[in-house]
Amino acid sequence: MKTVYLTNIPAPYREDCHDILYKNLNRNYLVIYCSKTEPDRKWKLEKRTYRKIFLKDSSIKFFSLWADNKLMGCGALKFLDKEHGEFKSIRIVDKHRNKGNGAKIVNHLINKAKELNIKIVLEKEWNEILDG
């Protein structure tokens, strides 16, 4: 079994827990942080054994779809500039495909983009905007 823990930022009080889970899950444990820190927190973290990934770009908003505490899928909205964005990393767990879950994620991303006044563009359109 592989386990992924998605959270906003590293926190010293979670570090021991992540190390224990990493060891007890036979190294099949990964922590994904949305950011390295928040402006009001000046925590310093020790080097730990568990695997971690930092989402490099704060212009990415990541969303996930869950049912009964089980991950069904995910998707992201990436801001290209103040007015434009694109969808990224839309994935549905195999056993949840062909049940409308992809549409749920895409609709959520569309609604979030509208809420943020972001026009969604395709890569080709974005290249035309930049060249334009």
Chimera marker file (.cmm) of the C-alpha trace (Angstrom):
<marker_set name="trace">
<marker id="1" x="0.000" y="0.000" z="0.000" r="1" g="1" b="0" radius="0.5"/>
<marker id="2" x="1.252" y="3.476" z="-0.881" r="1" g="1" b="0" radius="0.5"/>
<marker id="3" x="0.203" y="6.393" z="1.293" r="1" g="1" b="0" radius="0.5"/>
<marker id="4" x="0.312" y="10.075" z="0.374" r="1" g="1" b="0" radius="0.5"/>
<marker id="5" x="-0.267" y="12.840" z="2.911" r="1" g="1" b="0" radius="0.5"/>
<marker id="6" x="-1.130" y="16.245" z="1.404" r="1" g="1" b="0" radius="0.5"/>
<marker id="7" x="-0.822" y="19.276" z="3.666" r="1" g="1" b="0" radius="0.5"/>
<marker id="8" x="-0.219" y="22.996" z="3.474" r="1" g="1" b="0" radius="0.5"/>
<marker id="9" x="3.215" y="23.494" z="5.110" r="1" g="1" b="0" radius="0.5"/>
<marker id="10" x="5.738" y="21.515" z="7.176" r="1" g="1" b="0" radius="0.5"/>
<marker id="11" x="5.132" y="21.689" z="10.908" r="1" g="1" b="0" radius="0.5"/>
<marker id="12" x="7.606" y="20.579" z="13.602" r="1" g="1" b="0" radius="0.5"/>
<marker id="13" x="4.898" y="18.838" z="15.618" r="1" g="1" b="0" radius="0.5"/>
<marker id="14" x="4.128" y="16.467" z="12.709" r="1" g="1" b="0" radius="0.5"/>
<marker id="15" x="7.701" y="15.455" z="11.899" r="1" g="1" b="0" radius="0.5"/>
<marker id="16" x="7.964" y="12.498" z="14.311" r="1" g="1" b="0" radius="0.5"/>
<marker id="17" x="4.632" y="11.167" z="13.067" r="1" g="1" b="0" radius="0.5"/>
<marker id="18" x="5.793" y="11.307" z="9.430" r="1" g="1" b="0" radius="0.5"/>
<marker id="19" x="9.021" y="9.474" z="10.305" r="1" g="1" b="0" radius="0.5"/>
<marker id="20" x="7.119" y="6.718" z="12.123" r="1" g="1" b="0" radius="0.5"/>
<marker id="21" x="4.633" y="6.270" z="9.265" r="1" g="1" b="0" radius="0.5"/>
<marker id="22" x="7.453" y="6.196" z="6.708" r="1" g="1" b="0" radius="0.5"/>
<marker id="23" x="9.217" y="3.400" z="8.607" r="1" g="1" b="0" radius="0.5"/>
<marker id="24" x="6.067" y="1.410" z="9.432" r="1" g="1" b="0" radius="0.5"/>
<marker id="25" x="4.740" y="1.570" z="5.877" r="1" g="1" b="0" radius="0.5"/>
<marker id="26" x="7.961" y="0.127" z="4.464" r="1" g="1" b="0" radius="0.5"/>
<marker id="27" x="8.936" y="3.471" z="2.940" r="1" g="1" b="0" radius="0.5"/>
<marker id="28" x="5.699" y="3.638" z="0.918" r="1" g="1" b="0" radius="0.5"/>
<marker id="29" x="4.817" y="6.992" z="2.455" r="1" g="1" b="0" radius="0.5"/>
<marker id="30" x="5.109" y="10.392" z="0.813" r="1" g="1" b="0" radius="0.5"/>
<marker id="31" x="4.292" y="13.851" z="2.167" r="1" g="1" b="0" radius="0.5"/>
<marker id="32" x="3.308" y="16.573" z="-0.307" r="1" g="1" b="0" radius="0.5"/>
<marker id="33" x="3.533" y="20.136" z="0.967" r="1" g="1" b="0" radius="0.5"/>
<marker id="34" x="1.807" y="22.975" z="-0.878" r="1" g="1" b="0" radius="0.5"/>
<marker id="35" x="4.389" y="25.489" z="0.333" r="1" g="1" b="0" radius="0.5"/>
<marker id="36" x="7.654" y="25.550" z="2.287" r="1" g="1" b="0" radius="0.5"/>
<marker id="37" x="6.345" y="28.051" z="4.830" r="1" g="1" b="0" radius="0.5"/>
<marker id="38" x="3.789" y="30.732" z="5.554" r="1" g="1" b="0" radius="0.5"/>
<marker id="39" x="4.840" y="34.342" z="6.218" r="1" g="1" b="0" radius="0.5"/>
<marker id="40" x="3.805" y="34.262" z="9.880" r="1" g="1" b="0" radius="0.5"/>
<marker id="41" x="5.672" y="31.034" z="10.703" r="1" g="1" b="0" radius="0.5"/>
<marker id="42" x="9.433" y="30.834" z="11.094" r="1" g="1" b="0" radius="0.5"/>
<marker id="43" x="9.763" y="27.125" z="11.886" r="1" g="1" b="0" radius="0.5"/>
<marker id="44" x="13.065" y="25.393" z="11.281" r="1" g="1" b="0" radius="0.5"/>
<marker id="45" x="12.825" y="21.714" z="10.480" r="1" g="1" b="0" radius="0.5"/>
<marker id="46" x="15.389" y="19.022" z="11.092" r="1" g="1" b="0" radius="0.5"/>
<marker id="47" x="16.453" y="16.659" z="8.338" r="1" g="1" b="0" radius="0.5"/>
<marker id="48" x="14.119" y="13.662" z="8.415" r="1" g="1" b="0" radius="0.5"/>
<marker id="49" x="13.982" y="10.259" z="6.778" r="1" g="1" b="0" radius="0.5"/>
<marker id="50" x="10.508" y="10.407" z="5.231" r="1" g="1" b="0" radius="0.5"/>
<marker id="51" x="10.078" y="11.366" z="1.585" r="1" g="1" b="0" radius="0.5"/>
<marker id="52" x="8.647" y="14.796" z="0.874" r="1" g="1" b="0" radius="0.5"/>
<marker id="53" x="7.781" y="16.929" z="-2.121" r="1" g="1" b="0" radius="0.5"/>
<marker id="54" x="7.147" y="20.659" z="-2.159" r="1" g="1" b="0" radius="0.5"/>
<marker id="55" x="4.833" y="21.993" z="-4.829" r="1" g="1" b="0" radius="0.5"/>
<marker id="56" x="7.228" y="24.478" z="-6.388" r="1" g="1" b="0" radius="0.5"/>
<marker id="57" x="4.823" y="27.071" z="-7.617" r="1" g="1" b="0" radius="0.5"/>
<marker id="58" x="2.447" y="28.934" z="-5.324" r="1" g="1" b="0" radius="0.5"/>
<marker id="59" x="0.384" y="29.774" z="-8.408" r="1" g="1" b="0" radius="0.5"/>
<marker id="60" x="-1.051" y="26.239" z="-8.386" r="1" g="1" b="0" radius="0.5"/>
<marker id="61" x="-4.240" y="25.409" z="-6.485" r="1" g="1" b="0" radius="0.5"/>
<marker id="62" x="-4.690" y="21.677" z="-5.952" r="1" g="1" b="0" radius="0.5"/>
<marker id="63" x="-8.085" y="20.020" z="-5.329" r="1" g="1" b="0" radius="0.5"/>
<marker id="64" x="-9.102" y="16.452" z="-4.549" r="1" g="1" b="0" radius="0.5"/>
<marker id="65" x="-12.376" y="14.507" z="-4.669" r="1" g="1" b="0" radius="0.5"/>
<marker id="66" x="-13.152" y="12.142" z="-1.791" r="1" g="1" b="0" radius="0.5"/>
<marker id="67" x="-15.970" y="9.745" z="-0.847" r="1" g="1" b="0" radius="0.5"/>
<marker id="68" x="-16.125" y="7.679" z="2.328" r="1" g="1" b="0" radius="0.5"/>
<marker id="69" x="-12.560" y="8.741" z="3.231" r="1" g="1" b="0" radius="0.5"/>
<marker id="70" x="-11.230" y="7.372" z="-0.075" r="1" g="1" b="0" radius="0.5"/>
<marker id="71" x="-9.510" y="9.455" z="-2.708" r="1" g="1" b="0" radius="0.5"/>
<marker id="72" x="-11.434" y="9.336" z="-5.989" r="1" g="1" b="0" radius="0.5"/>
<marker id="73" x="-9.462" y="11.856" z="-8.029" r="1" g="1" b="0" radius="0.5"/>
<marker id="74" x="-7.721" y="15.210" z="-8.188" r="1" g="1" b="0" radius="0.5"/>
<marker id="75" x="-7.044" y="18.224" z="-10.359" r="1" g="1" b="0" radius="0.5"/>
<marker id="76" x="-5.223" y="21.534" z="-10.250" r="1" g="1" b="0" radius="0.5"/>
<marker id="77" x="-5.677" y="25.084" z="-11.428" r="1" g="1" b="0" radius="0.5"/>
<marker id="78" x="-2.478" y="26.841" z="-12.482" r="1" g="1" b="0" radius="0.5"/>
<marker id="79" x="-2.405" y="30.620" z="-12.802" r="1" g="1" b="0" radius="0.5"/>
<marker id="80" x="-0.483" y="31.732" z="-15.895" r="1" g="1" b="0" radius="0.5"/>
<marker id="81" x="-0.911" y="35.421" z="-15.109" r="1" g="1" b="0" radius="0.5"/>
<marker id="82" x="-3.521" y="37.595" z="-13.349" r="1" g="1" b="0" radius="0.5"/>
<marker id="83" x="-6.190" y="36.832" z="-15.963" r="1" g="1" b="0" radius="0.5"/>
<marker id="84" x="-5.412" y="33.386" z="-17.375" r="1" g="1" b="0" radius="0.5"/>
<marker id="85" x="-5.085" y="29.877" z="-16.034" r="1" g="1" b="0" radius="0.5"/>
<marker id="86" x="-5.041" y="26.258" z="-17.109" r="1" g="1" b="0" radius="0.5"/>
<marker id="87" x="-6.115" y="22.898" z="-15.728" r="1" g="1" b="0" radius="0.5"/>
<marker id="88" x="-3.359" y="20.527" z="-14.666" r="1" g="1" b="0" radius="0.5"/>
<marker id="89" x="-2.975" y="16.986" z="-13.325" r="1" g="1" b="0" radius="0.5"/>
<marker id="90" x="-6.586" y="15.853" z="-13.603" r="1" g="1" b="0" radius="0.5"/>
<marker id="91" x="-6.620" y="12.217" z="-12.523" r="1" g="1" b="0" radius="0.5"/>
<marker id="92" x="-9.310" y="9.731" z="-11.496" r="1" g="1" b="0" radius="0.5"/>
<marker id="93" x="-8.577" y="6.534" z="-9.583" r="1" g="1" b="0" radius="0.5"/>
<marker id="94" x="-9.281" y="3.608" z="-11.957" r="1" g="1" b="0" radius="0.5"/>
<marker id="95" x="-12.184" y="2.116" z="-10.004" r="1" g="1" b="0" radius="0.5"/>
<marker id="96" x="-13.927" y="5.518" z="-9.920" r="1" g="1" b="0" radius="0.5"/>
<marker id="97" x="-13.771" y="6.169" z="-13.687" r="1" g="1" b="0" radius="0.5"/>
<marker id="98" x="-16.800" y="6.303" z="-15.981" r="1" g="1" b="0" radius="0.5"/>
<marker id="99" x="-19.006" y="7.434" z="-13.090" r="1" g="1" b="0" radius="0.5"/>
<marker id="100" x="-18.981" y="11.191" z="-13.673" r="1" g="1" b="0" radius="0.5"/>
<marker id="101" x="-16.125" y="11.893" z="-11.249" r="1" g="1" b="0" radius="0.5"/>
<marker id="102" x="-13.914" y="13.489" z="-13.889" r="1" g="1" b="0" radius="0.5"/>
<marker id="103" x="-16.761" y="15.867" z="-14.726" r="1" g="1" b="0" radius="0.5"/>
<marker id="104" x="-17.125" y="16.712" z="-11.022" r="1" g="1" b="0" radius="0.5"/>
<marker id="105" x="-13.465" y="17.698" z="-10.810" r="1" g="1" b="0" radius="0.5"/>
<marker id="106" x="-13.522" y="19.693" z="-14.055" r="1" g="1" b="0" radius="0.5"/>
<marker id="107" x="-16.734" y="21.483" z="-12.994" r="1" g="1" b="0" radius="0.5"/>
<marker id="108" x="-15.143" y="22.344" z="-9.646" r="1" g="1" b="0" radius="0.5"/>
<marker id="109" x="-12.077" y="23.745" z="-11.414" r="1" g="1" b="0" radius="0.5"/>
<marker id="110" x="-14.292" y="25.771" z="-13.773" r="1" g="1" b="0" radius="0.5"/>
<marker id="111" x="-16.291" y="27.198" z="-10.864" r="1" g="1" b="0" radius="0.5"/>
<marker id="112" x="-13.122" y="28.048" z="-8.936" r="1" g="1" b="0" radius="0.5"/>
<marker id="113" x="-11.672" y="29.790" z="-12.011" r="1" g="1" b="0" radius="0.5"/>
<marker id="114" x="-14.897" y="31.813" z="-12.418" r="1" g="1" b="0" radius="0.5"/>
<marker id="115" x="-14.817" y="32.718" z="-8.734" r="1" g="1" b="0" radius="0.5"/>
<marker id="116" x="-11.251" y="34.000" z="-9.158" r="1" g="1" b="0" radius="0.5"/>
<marker id="117" x="-12.020" y="35.761" z="-12.492" r="1" g="1" b="0" radius="0.5"/>
<marker id="118" x="-9.551" y="33.540" z="-14.330" r="1" g="1" b="0" radius="0.5"/>
<marker id="119" x="-10.080" y="32.695" z="-18.001" r="1" g="1" b="0" radius="0.5"/>
<marker id="120" x="-9.075" y="29.096" z="-18.700" r="1" g="1" b="0" radius="0.5"/>
<marker id="121" x="-6.905" y="28.733" z="-21.795" r="1" g="1" b="0" radius="0.5"/>
<marker id="122" x="-5.344" y="25.836" z="-23.625" r="1" g="1" b="0" radius="0.5"/>
<marker id="123" x="-1.608" y="25.728" z="-24.252" r="1" g="1" b="0" radius="0.5"/>
<marker id="124" x="-2.066" y="26.716" z="-27.913" r="1" g="1" b="0" radius="0.5"/>
<marker id="125" x="-4.239" y="29.691" z="-26.924" r="1" g="1" b="0" radius="0.5"/>
<marker id="126" x="-1.691" y="30.748" z="-24.297" r="1" g="1" b="0" radius="0.5"/>
<marker id="127" x="1.095" y="30.755" z="-26.885" r="1" g="1" b="0" radius="0.5"/>
<marker id="128" x="-1.083" y="32.966" z="-29.121" r="1" g="1" b="0" radius="0.5"/>
<marker id="129" x="-1.724" y="35.372" z="-26.202" r="1" g="1" b="0" radius="0.5"/>
<marker id="130" x="2.008" y="35.604" z="-25.494" r="1" g="1" b="0" radius="0.5"/>
<marker id="131" x="2.845" y="36.120" z="-29.177" r="1" g="1" b="0" radius="0.5"/>
<marker id="132" x="-0.083" y="38.438" z="-29.698" r="1" g="1" b="0" radius="0.5"/>
<link id1="1" id2="2" r="1" g="1" b="0" radius="0.2"/>
<link id1="2" id2="3" r="1" g="1" b="0" radius="0.2"/>
<link id1="3" id2="4" r="1" g="1" b="0" radius="0.2"/>
<link id1="4" id2="5" r="1" g="1" b="0" radius="0.2"/>
<link id1="5" id2="6" r="1" g="1" b="0" radius="0.2"/>
<link id1="6" id2="7" r="1" g="1" b="0" radius="0.2"/>
<link id1="7" id2="8" r="1" g="1" b="0" radius="0.2"/>
<link id1="8" id2="9" r="1" g="1" b="0" radius="0.2"/>
<link id1="9" id2="10" r="1" g="1" b="0" radius="0.2"/>
<link id1="10" id2="11" r="1" g="1" b="0" radius="0.2"/>
<link id1="11" id2="12" r="1" g="1" b="0" radius="0.2"/>
<link id1="12" id2="13" r="1" g="1" b="0" radius="0.2"/>
<link id1="13" id2="14" r="1" g="1" b="0" radius="0.2"/>
<link id1="14" id2="15" r="1" g="1" b="0" radius="0.2"/>
<link id1="15" id2="16" r="1" g="1" b="0" radius="0.2"/>
<link id1="16" id2="17" r="1" g="1" b="0" radius="0.2"/>
<link id1="17" id2="18" r="1" g="1" b="0" radius="0.2"/>
<link id1="18" id2="19" r="1" g="1" b="0" radius="0.2"/>
<link id1="19" id2="20" r="1" g="1" b="0" radius="0.2"/>
<link id1="20" id2="21" r="1" g="1" b="0" radius="0.2"/>
<link id1="21" id2="22" r="1" g="1" b="0" radius="0.2"/>
<link id1="22" id2="23" r="1" g="1" b="0" radius="0.2"/>
<link id1="23" id2="24" r="1" g="1" b="0" radius="0.2"/>
<link id1="24" id2="25" r="1" g="1" b="0" radius="0.2"/>
<link id1="25" id2="26" r="1" g="1" b="0" radius="0.2"/>
<link id1="26" id2="27" r="1" g="1" b="0" radius="0.2"/>
<link id1="27" id2="28" r="1" g="1" b="0" radius="0.2"/>
<link id1="28" id2="29" r="1" g="1" b="0" radius="0.2"/>
<link id1="29" id2="30" r="1" g="1" b="0" radius="0.2"/>
<link id1="30" id2="31" r="1" g="1" b="0" radius="0.2"/>
<link id1="31" id2="32" r="1" g="1" b="0" radius="0.2"/>
<link id1="32" id2="33" r="1" g="1" b="0" radius="0.2"/>
<link id1="33" id2="34" r="1" g="1" b="0" radius="0.2"/>
<link id1="34" id2="35" r="1" g="1" b="0" radius="0.2"/>
<link id1="35" id2="36" r="1" g="1" b="0" radius="0.2"/>
<link id1="36" id2="37" r="1" g="1" b="0" radius="0.2"/>
<link id1="37" id2="38" r="1" g="1" b="0" radius="0.2"/>
<link id1="38" id2="39" r="1" g="1" b="0" radius="0.2"/>
<link id1="39" id2="40" r="1" g="1" b="0" radius="0.2"/>
<link id1="40" id2="41" r="1" g="1" b="0" radius="0.2"/>
<link id1="41" id2="42" r="1" g="1" b="0" radius="0.2"/>
<link id1="42" id2="43" r="1" g="1" b="0" radius="0.2"/>
<link id1="43" id2="44" r="1" g="1" b="0" radius="0.2"/>
<link id1="44" id2="45" r="1" g="1" b="0" radius="0.2"/>
<link id1="45" id2="46" r="1" g="1" b="0" radius="0.2"/>
<link id1="46" id2="47" r="1" g="1" b="0" radius="0.2"/>
<link id1="47" id2="48" r="1" g="1" b="0" radius="0.2"/>
<link id1="48" id2="49" r="1" g="1" b="0" radius="0.2"/>
<link id1="49" id2="50" r="1" g="1" b="0" radius="0.2"/>
<link id1="50" id2="51" r="1" g="1" b="0" radius="0.2"/>
<link id1="51" id2="52" r="1" g="1" b="0" radius="0.2"/>
<link id1="52" id2="53" r="1" g="1" b="0" radius="0.2"/>
<link id1="53" id2="54" r="1" g="1" b="0" radius="0.2"/>
<link id1="54" id2="55" r="1" g="1" b="0" radius="0.2"/>
<link id1="55" id2="56" r="1" g="1" b="0" radius="0.2"/>
<link id1="56" id2="57" r="1" g="1" b="0" radius="0.2"/>
<link id1="57" id2="58" r="1" g="1" b="0" radius="0.2"/>
<link id1="58" id2="59" r="1" g="1" b="0" radius="0.2"/>
<link id1="59" id2="60" r="1" g="1" b="0" radius="0.2"/>
<link id1="60" id2="61" r="1" g="1" b="0" radius="0.2"/>
<link id1="61" id2="62" r="1" g="1" b="0" radius="0.2"/>
<link id1="62" id2="63" r="1" g="1" b="0" radius="0.2"/>
<link id1="63" id2="64" r="1" g="1" b="0" radius="0.2"/>
<link id1="64" id2="65" r="1" g="1" b="0" radius="0.2"/>
<link id1="65" id2="66" r="1" g="1" b="0" radius="0.2"/>
<link id1="66" id2="67" r="1" g="1" b="0" radius="0.2"/>
<link id1="67" id2="68" r="1" g="1" b="0" radius="0.2"/>
<link id1="68" id2="69" r="1" g="1" b="0" radius="0.2"/>
<link id1="69" id2="70" r="1" g="1" b="0" radius="0.2"/>
<link id1="70" id2="71" r="1" g="1" b="0" radius="0.2"/>
<link id1="71" id2="72" r="1" g="1" b="0" radius="0.2"/>
<link id1="72" id2="73" r="1" g="1" b="0" radius="0.2"/>
<link id1="73" id2="74" r="1" g="1" b="0" radius="0.2"/>
<link id1="74" id2="75" r="1" g="1" b="0" radius="0.2"/>
<link id1="75" id2="76" r="1" g="1" b="0" radius="0.2"/>
<link id1="76" id2="77" r="1" g="1" b="0" radius="0.2"/>
<link id1="77" id2="78" r="1" g="1" b="0" radius="0.2"/>
<link id1="78" id2="79" r="1" g="1" b="0" radius="0.2"/>
<link id1="79" id2="80" r="1" g="1" b="0" radius="0.2"/>
<link id1="80" id2="81" r="1" g="1" b="0" radius="0.2"/>
<link id1="81" id2="82" r="1" g="1" b="0" radius="0.2"/>
<link id1="82" id2="83" r="1" g="1" b="0" radius="0.2"/>
<link id1="83" id2="84" r="1" g="1" b="0" radius="0.2"/>
<link id1="84" id2="85" r="1" g="1" b="0" radius="0.2"/>
<link id1="85" id2="86" r="1" g="1" b="0" radius="0.2"/>
<link id1="86" id2="87" r="1" g="1" b="0" radius="0.2"/>
<link id1="87" id2="88" r="1" g="1" b="0" radius="0.2"/>
<link id1="88" id2="89" r="1" g="1" b="0" radius="0.2"/>
<link id1="89" id2="90" r="1" g="1" b="0" radius="0.2"/>
<link id1="90" id2="91" r="1" g="1" b="0" radius="0.2"/>
<link id1="91" id2="92" r="1" g="1" b="0" radius="0.2"/>
<link id1="92" id2="93" r="1" g="1" b="0" radius="0.2"/>
<link id1="93" id2="94" r="1" g="1" b="0" radius="0.2"/>
<link id1="94" id2="95" r="1" g="1" b="0" radius="0.2"/>
<link id1="95" id2="96" r="1" g="1" b="0" radius="0.2"/>
<link id1="96" id2="97" r="1" g="1" b="0" radius="0.2"/>
<link id1="97" id2="98" r="1" g="1" b="0" radius="0.2"/>
<link id1="98" id2="99" r="1" g="1" b="0" radius="0.2"/>
<link id1="99" id2="100" r="1" g="1" b="0" radius="0.2"/>
<link id1="100" id2="101" r="1" g="1" b="0" radius="0.2"/>
<link id1="101" id2="102" r="1" g="1" b="0" radius="0.2"/>
<link id1="102" id2="103" r="1" g="1" b="0" radius="0.2"/>
<link id1="103" id2="104" r="1" g="1" b="0" radius="0.2"/>
<link id1="104" id2="105" r="1" g="1" b="0" radius="0.2"/>
<link id1="105" id2="106" r="1" g="1" b="0" radius="0.2"/>
<link id1="106" id2="107" r="1" g="1" b="0" radius="0.2"/>
<link id1="107" id2="108" r="1" g="1" b="0" radius="0.2"/>
<link id1="108" id2="109" r="1" g="1" b="0" radius="0.2"/>
<link id1="109" id2="110" r="1" g="1" b="0" radius="0.2"/>
<link id1="110" id2="111" r="1" g="1" b="0" radius="0.2"/>
<link id1="111" id2="112" r="1" g="1" b="0" radius="0.2"/>
<link id1="112" id2="113" r="1" g="1" b="0" radius="0.2"/>
<link id1="113" id2="114" r="1" g="1" b="0" radius="0.2"/>
<link id1="114" id2="115" r="1" g="1" b="0" radius="0.2"/>
<link id1="115" id2="116" r="1" g="1" b="0" radius="0.2"/>
<link id1="116" id2="117" r="1" g="1" b="0" radius="0.2"/>
<link id1="117" id2="118" r="1" g="1" b="0" radius="0.2"/>
<link id1="118" id2="119" r="1" g="1" b="0" radius="0.2"/>
<link id1="119" id2="120" r="1" g="1" b="0" radius="0.2"/>
<link id1="120" id2="121" r="1" g="1" b="0" radius="0.2"/>
<link id1="121" id2="122" r="1" g="1" b="0" radius="0.2"/>
<link id1="122" id2="123" r="1" g="1" b="0" radius="0.2"/>
<link id1="123" id2="124" r="1" g="1" b="0" radius="0.2"/>
<link id1="124" id2="125" r="1" g="1" b="0" radius="0.2"/>
<link id1="125" id2="126" r="1" g="1" b="0" radius="0.2"/>
<link id1="126" id2="127" r="1" g="1" b="0" radius="0.2"/>
<link id1="127" id2="128" r="1" g="1" b="0" radius="0.2"/>
<link id1="128" id2="129" r="1" g="1" b="0" radius="0.2"/>
<link id1="129" id2="130" r="1" g="1" b="0" radius="0.2"/>
<link id1="130" id2="131" r="1" g="1" b="0" radius="0.2"/>
<link id1="131" id2="132" r="1" g="1" b="0" radius="0.2"/>
</marker_set>
